[in-house]
Amino acid sequence: MTDHLPHTQIVEAEGHLIDSQLLNVIFDTVIKWDASFEVLQFTIGRTNDEPSAISMRISAQSDEDLTRVLEELVPLGCRIARVTDAQTRRADRDGCVPDDFYSTTNLRTHVRHLGGWLEVENQRMDSVIVVEDGRASCRKLRDVRTGDAIVCGVEGVRAEPEFQERDRLGFAFMTNEISSERRVDVAVRRIAAMMADSKSTGGRIAFVAGPVLVHTGGADDFCQLIRGGFVDVLLAGNALAVHDVERSFFGTSLGVDLETGKTIHGGHRHHMRAINTICRAGGLRQAVEGGVLGSGIMYECIRRGVRYVLAGSIRDDGPIPDTLMDLREAQDRYAEALAGVKLVIVLSSMLHGIGVGNMLPSWVRMVCVDINPAVVTKLADRGSSQTIGLVTDVGLFLHRLAQRLHGV
């Protein structure tokens, strides 16, 4: 396209632009905003390891339109050809930044400062970039303080998309579609291989789990994973812990006998009795140390030193003393627990799963397992494009996964 519009900027991009289909997305983005592009130079990589490169002129009717296009192109891996330092402006009050702040993605990002490129630390989406003492880092809006130097605009900012992996474990095996039931065995085998590989290289694995894990009979298999050393972090809500304790005390979940599948008379009180017992003990750890709680997921986590964080919500019964009801504290504790994690597996927990996805950089692998395909797709739709999905019953998945990892 060579339409001559008055406001132009030359941008460049490099990487596996063709096989990742990113080039089409770049072109479509320009057209979507009624702008035009002119390809100035295009070099096609001839091997899997050789990247392609493109230089093109973007034109728009106004500076505002051009800025809008550039703001969408930078997260796709484009960079402005003219090399300048990133522009920074000072925050004039706590929790507020200039209107033209750069809003981060989960992609590996660099900003140019004093003639050199700084890799942005603590990379995550929906944050701002603060430059301080020769370092750049992501910071949540609520944590901005008056006087912080905030990166504004897109000049001097470079984001690097995660292109389709060619690793031996085939992490991209389900990235083009939601995996159906007929592919569970294949998926479990490859996920188990990723977990084993992660542990063999010193990587940490985090699980994000909902109470369905207990309801579907997956607790024993999950406990086996904990004992096998495959769970380093557990992130969940109050309900997982409550129903896990209910199962330990009464053999039920939501008042349903997990062995027979039958509703127990008076079983609707079991989860409240479980909460009361843990509250009387002073918390989960005190219940374990005092011999009150002697089995289950939370018991194994405490006995094995697995870090867990329970984030509460408005619907929680109780909650038990371990549950964090301060949302900001819970978010911060989640983020701290995820530091250095290489693989995250989400088990039937849409809200907590999406929340964790927003905290992760794009190079951390993420697997979402849920019986509802809408949950599996939502993570990718919310920007966590590194997520692969498996549509199946969580209890069945955990049983097969534990079998596969047994003896590893």
Secondary structure by P-SEA (a helix, b strand, c coil): ccccccbbbbbbbbccccccaaaaaaaaaaaaacbbbbbcbbbbbccccbbbbbbbbbbcccaaaaaaaaaaaaaacccccccccbbbbbcccccccccccccccccbbbbbccccccccccccccbbbbbcccbbbbbcccccccccccccccccbbbbccccccccccccccccccccccaaaaaaaaaaaaaaaaaaabbbbbbbbccccccccaaaaaaaaaaaccccbbbbcaaaaaaaaaaaccccccccccccccccccccaaaaaaaaaaaaaccaaaaaaaccccccaaaaaaaabbbbbbbbccccccccccccccaaaaaaaaaaaaccccbbbbcccaaaaaaaaaaccccbbbbbbcccaaaaaaaaaaccccbbbbbccaaaaaaaaaaaaccc
